[in-house]
């Protein structure tokens, strides 16, 4: 059992992920003490490296987890999807609940059916996410298959403050998954387009922030 109130460190590699998870924490777990850690240089350097993460970047990422533990974290909720190997190492090293960005969303989506579509905006995150999705489906003995579309330009517009255009571009791609059983919005930042996507497709739409808060609350308070 955690202390009261539990301190949950929200670890961000981009500022555009902060508002969605902050809002979800406030709605679903207002008793928790949410603490934000941000290094937006991680996303910049991750994009430069391409497919493989360097040892230097992995260690830099894990250092934030060590710091989170030193400041009394009861749990760490990671909001960026592009750092799979670094998250693996953090989980192995630190003895506290650490939640992958999309773990909870994946767990919920695979219950919706066999054909799952995913709308992403940050291409370097996609291979890690697809690998994780396959791992979760195997663990759950599910038959779900994932198809991904990367929405061009949307993340750049969001970083410039144009959330409306970001949401429009994501929603414009959603009908390509009209025959799928469910749609996932890949990143915490993408979740802000959820209502626009739901208006154009009659399929369940899953987002990471709310699923992640529910899962973290369960892990910390059980």
N, C-alpha and C positions, 0 to 999 in steps of 0.2 A: 504493500500500500504506500502510495506517495504521501508526502507532507501536504499540508493544506495551507495556502493554495499551491497546487503543483506548478512548477516552473517549466514551461515548454519553450525550447529554443527553436525558432523558425530560421532556418539557414538558407539564405538566398544567394544565387549567383547572378541575379538580374533584378533591378528594382521593379520591373513590371509584374513580378510574381507576388509582390508584397501586399497590395491591396486585396486581391482575391482571398488569400489565406487569412489575412487579418479580419476581413469581414466574416469569414466562415467561423473563425475562432470566437468572435464576439457573439455570433448568433447561437452557436451550438455548444460552446463551452466557456461561457463568460466568467466562470469561477476561476479558470486557469490564468496564470500569469504568463502572458506571451512576451518573449524577448526576441528581438530581431537581430540577426547577424547578417551582414551583407558584404560581399566582395564581388562587385560587378566586373572586375578584371578577370575573374575566373571564366566567365562566358566568352569574353574577348579572346583570351588565350586558348580556350578549348576549341573555338572555331578555327584558329590558326593551325592547330595541331592536326586536324583531320580525323581520320578514323581511330587512331590509337592514342590513348592518353599517355603522356610521358610520366616517368617516375616522379619527376619534380612537381608536376601538377597534382598528381595523386597525393603526395606528401603534404603539399600546401593545403589541399582540401581537408585531409584528415586532421591537420593542425587545428582547424576550426572546431572539429568535434572535441578535441582535447580541451580546448579553451571553454567550450560549452559545458563540459563536465566540471571544470574548475570553478565556474561561476554558479554551480548548483543546479544544472539542468536535471529534471526528472525524466525528460524525453527530448529527442531531437527529431524535428520534422523537416526533411529536406525538400525544397520546392523546385529544384532544377533537375531536369531529366537526363542531362548529358554526361553524367559522371558515374556511371555504373561501377567501374573497377574501384574507384575511390570510395564509393559507398560500401562496397563489399568489404574493403579493408577496415573502414570505420566500424562496421558492425562486428567484425571479428575482434577488434581491439578494445572497444569500449563496452563496459558492462551496464548498459542502460538501454531502454527501448529506443530504437532508431528506425524511423519509417521512411522507406523509399517513396519518392514523389507519387508514383502511380500504382503502388501495390494495392491500396484499398480500392481504387477505381477499377483495376483489373479484376479483383475478386468479385466485385459487384457485376461488372459487365459480362463475365463469362456465364453468369446465371441467366442471361437474357436470350441466349441462342447460339447458333453455330457460326453465323456470319457476322463479324464485328468490323465496322469501319472506324478508322481513326484519322482525324483531321489534325495535322501538325503544322507548326510554323517555323520550327528551328530544326533544320535538317540534320545537324550533327547528333541530335538526341535520338533520332529514329532507330538506328541499329540496336542501341542498348535497350530501348523500350520494346522493340519487337522480340529481342532475346528474353527479356523479363516476362513478357506476355506468354511466350511459349513455355517458360518454366512454370508459371502459375497454372496454366491449363494442364500441364502434365501432373503437377501436384494434386490438382483437383480432379484428375481423371476426366477432364472435359474435352469435348470435340470442337471447341471454338477455334476458328481460323481468323487471323487478323489481316486486313488490307489497309494500307496507309496512303493518304494523299498529303503531300506537303504544299501548303498554300503559299505561293510566292508573294513576297513584298509585305505580307501582313505584319510580321514582327518588327520590321524596320519602321513602318508607320506607327505602330504602337509605341516604340521607343521614342519617337518624335512627338508623342502626345496625342496622336490622332486615333483614339480608340474606336470612334465611329467607323472609320474606314477599315480598320482591322476587323471589326465585327462583321462588316458587310462582306469583305472578301472571304472570310471563313464561311459565312452563311451561303455565299454563292456556290461554294464547292459541295455543300452538304447534300444536295439532291443526287449527286453521283452515288450516294450510299442509300438511296431511297428503297432499294430492295434488300438491304441488310437487316439483320434482327436488331441491331443497336449501333449507336455511334458514340465514340469517345472523343472528347476534346483533349488533345494530348498533354498540354502543359497547363500549369497553374494560370499563366497569363492568358491562355486561350479560353479559359472558363468564362471570361466576361462576355463572350459571344454566345453563351448558351441559349438565351431567350430568342435571339435572332435565328439560331439554328433550329430550335424547336418550332418556330413559326413556319418553317419551310419544309420540314420533314415530319411525317407521322410515325416516328420511331423513338424509342427511349434514347435519351441523350445523357451520357454520364460525364461528370466533371471530377477533377482530382481534389479540389480543396475541401468540399464538404465530406466526401468519402474519407479523406485523410484525417480530418478532425475526429470523426466518429471512431475510426480505427485507433488513433492515438489515445483517445480518452479510454477506450477499452483496455489498451495495453498498460497504461499507467495506473488506472484505478482498479484493475482486477485484483 
